[in-house]
Amino acid sequence: MRRVDGEMRRLCAALLCLCVLGSSQWADACSCLLSHPQDAYCSSDIVIRAKVVGKKLLKDDPFSTMRYTVKQMKMYKGFNKMQHVQHIYTDASESLCGVKFEINKYQYLITGRVYEGKVYTGLCNFNERWERLSLSQKKGFNHRYQLGCGCRIKPCYYLPCFVTSKNECLWTDMLSYFGYTGYQSLHYACIQQKEGYCSWYRGVSPRDRTTTTNATDP
């Protein structure tokens, strides 16, 4: 009986956490699961750094679409899909997960999917001003994250949490932070080691040797 009660308490805690995490999105009719930036990289067709230089509202769609014109600075993923991105498409309404970019102000890290030769993105994708990314995140999008696309980042919403296979890294940012601003999101990548295990990796400088921690650290 105590074991059943304990399981029920943990289940209720998990549901409460999910409600808190999603309450603001639900209010706007757009709900997104939190993901580590590495997962955002691995699940995207296109990852670029670009400056948004123009926009146009397309009225010929059932649901209005905003087309952003971008000046691509660098492509990190997607060469097999297209060589150069000129336009980014998103829903015109934030309530339908459309993302808003400022024009001629910032460089953005933009992730998205390709459909019929067009790049689509939204609030559930990872889109952030470049200068707001940590150094580790910039290195991650540049080359590290691709080394861990065979790994699984397992979210931990409540304690205790455990990994269940050798290819998992335990993601605990939700215990004290919300999503992208957590310490693991800002500074770590989940990388597969020679032994076949995945573990958190944090590179300090190019001259340093690979530094790893076990699957439950940090």
N, C-alpha and C positions, 0 to 999 in steps of 0.2 A: 504493500500500500504506500509506503514512504517513497519507494522508487517511482510509482505512478504519479504521486503528487509532485515529485521533483521534476519529472518530465513535463507535467502540465504547466508548472511554473516557468520552465525554460521556454516552452512553446508560447506561452502568453507574453513573455519578455521579448521574444523574437518578433511576434506580431505587433507589439507596441512599438518596437524600434522601427519596423518597416512603416508603420503609420506615421511616426514622427518624421522619418526621412522623406516620405512621399506626400505629406500633407500639403505643402506649398504647391507642388506640381499638380496634385489633384484639384486644387482650388481653381487652377487655370486650365483644367482638362488636358494637361500634358503630364504624363507619368513616365519617369525614366529610372531604370535601375542604376545604382552607383557602380562604377567600374574603375579599376586602376588604369592609369594612362597607358600602361603596357597592353592591357586588354583592348583598349581603344585603338592602339596602333595595329595589333594583330588582327582585329576583326574588320579593319577598314580596307577598302580597295585603294584609296588614295590618301596620302599624307603629304601635305605641302606646307611651306612657309610662304606667305604671300601678303601683299598689300592690296586692300580693297580700294579701287579707284572709281567705281561707278555702280549704279544700281538702276534697275528698271522693273516696274511692276507689270507682269504679264497678265492680261485680263482674259485671255482666250482659254483658260483652264477652268474646269468646274469649281475648283478651289484655287483662288488666286495664288500665283507663284511669284516670288521675288527672284530676279536674276541679278546676281552681283558680278561685276566685271573685276577681275583680279590681275595684278601684276605678280606673276610667280617668281619668287626669289630662289627657291630650292625645292626639289622633290625628294622626299625621303622614302616613299613607297608608291608604286603604281605605274612603273615604267612599262609593264606588260599590258596596261590598260590604255594609256595615252602618254605621249611624250611631253605634252605641255598643257596646262590647265589655263583656260581663258575665262571661263564662267563657272560660278557656283550657284546652284539652284536650291531654294529652300521655301517652305511654306511662308506666305506673307503674314500669317497670324501666329503670334507666340503661343496662343492657346492651343494651336495645332502643331506645336513643337517647332515652329519656325524660329530661326536664329537671326539676331540683328547684328550687323557689322557696321562700324563707323567708317565713313568714307574719307580717304586721304589723310588718315591720322596715324594708324598703327600697322605694324606687321603682325599677322596672325598665324598661329599654328592651326591648320584646318584639316580635319579628317572627314571622310565621306565615302559613299558608295557610288558605283557607276552603274547607270541604267540607260541603255540605248545611247551610249556615247556621251551622256551628260553626268556631271558630278553633283550629287545631292547630299545635303547635310542638314542637321537640325539640332535642337537642344539636347537630344540624347546622344549626339556625337561629341567628341572632345574638340572644342574650339576655344582657343585662349590667346590673348595677346602675348606675343613672343617674349616681351620683357618681363612678364609675370611668371614665366616658367623658371624653375630652379635650374642650376647648372647640370644637375644629374638628369633632369627631365630632358633638357636639350640634347645631352649625350645619348639619352635613351632613344629619343626619336631619330637621332642621327645614325645610330648603329646598334646600341645595346638591346633594345626591346626585341629586335628581330631574332636575337639569339635565344629568346625565351618563349617564342610562339608555340613551342611544343610543351610548355609547362602550363599548369593551371593555377591561377591565383584564387585561393579559396577565401571568401569573405567570412569574417568572424563578427557577429552582431552581439553576442553575449557569451560569457564564460560559463563552463570551460569550452575551449575549442581545440580540435585535434586535426592533424593531417591524416588522410586515410590511404594515400598512395605516395610513391617516391617522386612523382612528378608534380606535387603540390607545394605551394608556398602559402603560409597562413597570413592573410591580410587582416590586421587588427585595427586599422585606422578608425573604423566605425565605433570602437569602444570609447574613444575620447575626441575624435574629430568627425567631420562629415566629408567623406569622399576625397576629392582631389587635394585638399589642403592638409591632409594627414602626413605624418613623417615618412611612412613607407612610400606613399604616392610621390612625395617630393624628392626623395633621395635614394630609393632602391629600385632595382629591377630583379625579377625572378628569372634566373639563368640556369640552364641545364649544365651540370658538371660532367666531367669525363666518366665518372662512375655511373652515370645515368640518372642521378638524383638532381632535383631542382632545389635551389636555395637562393636566399636573398643575396644580392651582390651590390656593393657600393664602391665605386672607384673614386679615389681621392684625387689622384693626378695621373697623367699619362706615364710617369716614371715609376709609379707604385705597382707592385705585383697585385694580382687578383686577390681581393679580400672578400671572404665569404663568411656568412654566419649560418647557423643551422636553420631548419625550416620554421622554427617558432620564434626566431629573433629577427628584427627587434620587436 
